[in-house]
Amino acid sequence: MSKWGNIQVNEFSEVISGATPTTNTKEYWDGGIEWITPADLSKLRSRFIEHSDRTISLEGLRNTSVHLTPKNNIVMSSRAPIGYFAIPINDFTTNQGCKTFILKSGHDPDYHYYNFLFNIGYIKRFGGGSTFAEISKSDVEKLIFKITTDPAEQRKIARILSTVDSVIEETEAAIAKYKAIKQGMMQDLFTRGLDKSGKLRPRCQETPELYKKTGLGWIPKEWDTVRLGEMCNLRRGASPRPIDDPKYFASVGRGWVRISDVTSAYKYLTKTTQRLSELGETLSVKVNPGELIMSICATLGRPIIVDTEVCIHDGFVFFKDIEVNLNIEFVFYFLLLNEAEISKNKQIGTQGNLNTSIVNAILIPKPKSEEQLVIAKRLSGMDSVLNSEEMTLNKFVKVKSALMSVLLTGKVPVKYEEEKTNTRLINATIN
């Protein structure tokens, strides 16, 4: 029978604080005993932690207040910040920025990991401190959670949530892989290009006769190089002044592009967080769908293709009237690949920015129109794959959140004797 109730932390676990052996004694360090810190926890992509950046020695363990904890318990960062959690798969110690929960018999570590994660907002409310928030051992011990004390029910809930976590981790790994593939593909496409059969040209080192040296390095002989200013009418945006005057803004009208709008999007800008009034539009620069803009302040050199009617402020430049034999997506991908390099040309100042002269002087490759189109399509295809994976990731993140809200509160009873409950409940949440 399900056994739900409000249980205090010290009723189901012993809470241990961490410590740091003196760093002046070399014998206390690098001995292979895991010594977990909040920094270690912040890097995790799953609920398990295998190794810490630093280890301590048996000598350090014996001669300090560091406590060795058996694996398969739970560690939490208790400051800087509060609320990273993990289950170590090796016996471990921690520094004073962590608290360890040594679970009592009959309590499942995976279940409590998910329960702590679900209740992170509640836990953080007990943090205090002037420099950074920290939660004390005594406050941790007093925390009360609504949990099931039935070991079988804990295991079943943990199994359902870990099933979703596995899908999330696999999808995140796939996204990381495809991003690496795309980065390599972009580098190849903008240095080697594609031959008439649609294949990458042989590398320059193998067939130097197919390449020529330019300001961009070695590129195919068939390619030209041009300055951006030669291929379009570059125009800088403009902002109504003062920019916080409400008469310039409205609930309808052209969107007003901000740096955050561009950094939160990727290839196409489909919406903005603000819209201009008719008066505001007259004091800004209008951009139509299908045209290319680039940020020149704060986030430097970020290109994006506008997919809706907008106005841009003076933190952007607008590539107006790009020549018809220059593919706009080809230009977008080249600028994206070289964003970091372009940003190095910033003017020195408090924040640093790019001006129109700097942007006009950007050198870009110019293959024939047909090759530009094929290169852009190849990269768009990889973007489609990445977009599909990211949609899958977002879906299962939402599934996990929904499952946690019903499973970790007892709203949905878990029939843990049925082996197919995992799939049934997950499918019901998705649908």
N, C-alpha and C positions, 0 to 999 in steps of 0.2 A: 504494500500500500504506500502511496505517495506520502511523504512526511515533510511538509513545508512549514517553515516558521522563521521568525526574526531571531537571528543568531549573532552573538557578538564574536568578533575575530578571535579573541583568546579562548573561545569555546571550541574552535575547530583547528587552531594552529598556535604554535609558539612563534612570537615575533622576535627576531634577532637584528640588532644593529651592526653595521659594518665598522671597520677601522682601517687605518693605514700604518703599516710598519714604517719605522723611521727610514727615510730615504738615504740617510748618511751611512747606513750599514749595508754594504754591498751583499753580505752573506744572506740578507733577508729577501733578496730579490732573484728573479729569473730561475726559479727552481721548479717550474712546471705546474704549480698549484694555481688553478684559475682564480683571478682576483678581479671581480666584475665591478665596473663603474657605470654611472649614468651614460657616459660617452659610448661604452660598449653596447648598452641597450638601445641607444638612439640609432644605431646602424642596422638593426635587425630587420629582416624582411619576413620573418615567420615568428612563431611563438617560442621557438627553441633557440638556445644559445649554446654553442659548442666550445668556443674558445674566447678568452679575453685578450685585450691588447698586451697587458702585462701580467706576469705571474709572480707569485712569491715562493719562497723556499720553505722546506720543513722547519728550518731554523727560524725563519720569520714567523711561522705559525706558532711555534712553541714558546717564543719569547715576547709575543705581543698579545693584544686583546682580540686579534682577528679570530673569527670562529669558522671552523670547517663544517659545511653543511652538506648532507647527502644530496646527490642528484635527484631530479624529479620532484623538487619542491618549487617554490615560486619566489622570484626576486623582483622587487619594485624599486624604481628610482624614487627617492623621497625628497629630492631637491634638484634644482637645475636641470630639468623641471621635475615636478611631481607627475608620476603616472606612466612611465615606461614599464612594461611587464615582460617577463620571460621565464621559461622553464629550463634550467641548466640540465644538460645531458651528461655532465661529469660532476663529481664532487667539487664544491666551490667555496670561495670566500668573497666578500665584497668590501668596498670602501664605505666610509661613513655617509656617502650620498645615497645609500641603498638600505632598504629593509628587506629581510628575508622571512618568508612564511614557511615554517616547518609544519607540514600538515599532520594532523592526527590520523590514526588508523581509520580506514573506511572513507577517507575523503580523496576525491580524484583531483590531481593537479590540473588537468586540462579543463575540468569543469570550473574550478576556482579561478583559473587564469581568465576564462571568458567572463565569469561573473565580475571580477575586479575590473576588467576592461569595460564592461557594460556600465559599471557604476563609477566611472572615472570622474564625472562631474561632482558627485557626492563626496568622493575622497578628497578632491582638490579644495573643497570648501573648508577643510580643516587645516589647510596650510597657512602658515604665518611667517613673518620675517620682514625686515626692512630692506635688505639687499636683494634677496630672492626668496620666493615662497618655499617653505620646508614643512613637512609634517613629522611630528615627533613620534617616537616609539609608543609613548603612553596614549597619544591620540589615535594611532593606528590600532592599538589593542582594543580601544573603545568603539571602533566602527561596528555598526550593526547592518547586516545584510539579510534580505529575505532569500533563503536557500532551501533546497531539499537536502535532507540528511540521509536519504536512501542511497546507498552506494551504487546500486544498479541503475537508478534513475539518473544520478550524476554522470555515470559512464555513458548512458545512452544520449543524454543531452550533449555531452562533450563530443561524442562520435558524430552526431549530426552537424554540429558547428565545425568540427575539424574537416568534415567532408567538403563543406563549402570553402573553407580556408585553403584546402588543397587545390581546388579549382582556381581560386584567386591567385595563389602562388605560382601555379603553372602558367596562368595567363600573364602575370607580371614578367615571368621569365621569357615568355614568347615575345612580349613587347620589347623587352631589353634586347633580345636577339635580333628582332626585325629592325630596331633602331640602329644597331651596330651594322647590320647588312646595308641599310639605306645610306648610312654615312660613308661606308666604303664605296657604295655604288655611285654616290654623288661625286666623290673624289675621282673615281675612274672616268665617269661620263664627262666631267669638265676638264679633264686633262688628255684623255684618249679618244673620247667620242665614239661614234659608231660608224662602221663601214657600210657599204651599200647593201650588204646582206643583213644588217641589223645587229652585227656582232661587235664587241669591243675591238678596237684596233690593237695589234700587238703592242707591248710596252715599248717605250722609247729606247730603253737599254737594249732591247732585242732587235729593233728595226729603226735605228736613228735616222735613216733616210726618209722616213715617213713624217718627221717632225721638224719644227723650226724653233729657235730660241726667240722669245718675246719678253715684254715686260711682265707677262703672267707666268713666265717660265717656258718650258717646252710644251708646245701644243701642235696638233696636226697641221701639216703644211697647207691644207685646204682652207683653214680657218683664218679669218681676219681678227684684229683686235681694234676696239673702238672705245672712246670715252663716252660715258653716259650722256654727258652734255651735248655730244654730237648727234645723239639718237632721239632726243626728246626736248621739250621745253620745260625745264625744271622750275617749279614754283614752290615757294615756301608758304606754309599756312599762316593764318592770322587769327588773333584772339580778340574778342570784344574786351574793352577795358572800362571799368574794372571787371575782371572775369567772374566775380562772385555776385554781380548785380542781377537780381532775379528777373528783371525786365528782358534780359537776353535769352531766357530759357522758357520752355513750354513743354506740355505733355505730348504735343504733336509737332511735326515738322522734321527737318533733316536732323539726323543724329549728329552729335558733336563728338568727334573721336578723341579719346584720352589715351595716354600711354597704357593704362591698365586694360583698356579694351583690346589693344593689340597684343599685349603679353599674355592675355587669357585666351586668345584665339590662336589660330595657327596659319593656315594658308589664305582663308577667306574671312573677311570681316562681315558678319551678317547682322550684328546689332551693336548698339552703344548704350552706355549707362545714362547718358543725358541727351536731350534734344534742344535745339535752338528755336527761339521765336523768329518771326519774320525779321524783326530788327536785328537779332543776333546773326541771322544768315547774311545780312547785308554787310556785316563787319568781319566775316570769316571767308574762307576759301572753299568753294563747292567742288565736290568730287563725285563723279557718276559711277554706277556699277561697272565693273570690268576694268577699272583703272588701278594703278599701282601707287602705293605710298610707302614711305619709310620713316621711322622715328629717328630724330637727330638730337634728342636730349634724353636724359635719364637712361633709358635703355637705348643704346646707340646702335644704329644700323639694322633694326628689325624691319624687314619688308612684310607687306601684306597686300593682298588683292581685295579691293573694296567690292562687296557684293550687294550693296544697298546705297541709296542716296545719303551722303554725309557731308559734313564740313570738317575741315582740319584746322587745329590751332597751330601756333608757331613752333611747336615741338615736332612738326612733320614737314617733309617735302613731298611734292606731288609730281610724278613723272607724266606730265601732260603731253599728249600727241606723240606717243612712242611710234617710231617708224613701223610701217606695216610689215616689213621684212624682219622684224625683231619680235619673236614670240614672247608675250608678257609672262607666261609661266616659266619659260626658260630663264628670263631675267630674274624672276622671283627666286627660283632655286639657286641660281648662282650667287645672288646677294645673301641668301640664307646660309649657304655653305661658307661664305666669306665674312659673315657678320662680325666675328671676333677680330679679324684682320682689319676690317673697315673701321671698327671702333677705335683702333690704335691711332688713327689720324685725327682724333679729337683735338679741339683747341684747349689750351691750358687755361684753367679757371677754377672757380669754386666747385662747379659740378662737371664741367667739361661737356662740349657739344660739338656737333658737326655743322659747318655752314654750307651754303649752296656751292661755293667754289670747291670745297673738298668733295662734295658728292658729284658735281659735274666732272671732276677729274678721275673718278673711279673707272678703272680699265676693265672691260669685260670682253670675253671671247665672242666671236660672231661666226658660227658655222653657217652653212646654207640653211634656208628656211626649213627644208624638209628634215634635215638632221636635228635642228632645234626642236621641231615638233615631236619627233620620235623620242628624243631625250626627255622632254617634258612629260610625255605620255608614260614613259618607263618609270619615272619618279612618282607620277600621279598614281600609277598602279600600286607601287609600294605603299603610298599613303593610304590607299583604300584598304590594304591588308591591315595596316596599323590601326586605322579607324575602326575596323571590324573587331579587332582584338580589344581595343579600348572600350568599345560599347559592351562587349562581353564582360570586361572587368567591372565596369560601372554597374551592370545588371547584378552581378553576383555580390558586389559590395552592398547593394541595396537589399539583396536577399539575406545576406548575413545579418544586417542591421534589423530587418524585420523578424528573422528567426530569434535573434537574441531577445527582442522585446517580448516575445510570447513564451519562449522556452525558459528564460531566466527569471521570469516572474510567476511561473506556474499557471499562466492563462490558458495554455494548451497542455493537457496531460499527455505524457509520453508513454506509449505502450511499449515499454522496452523489451518485452518478450517477442515482439514482432520484428524480424530482421529487416523487413522492407520499409520500416518506418522512415528511415533516412530519406530515401528517394521519394516516398509519398509526400512527406512534409515539405521537402524542398520544392517539388513540383507544384504543390498547392500554393506555396509562397510566390513562386515565379508567375503563376497564372492568376 
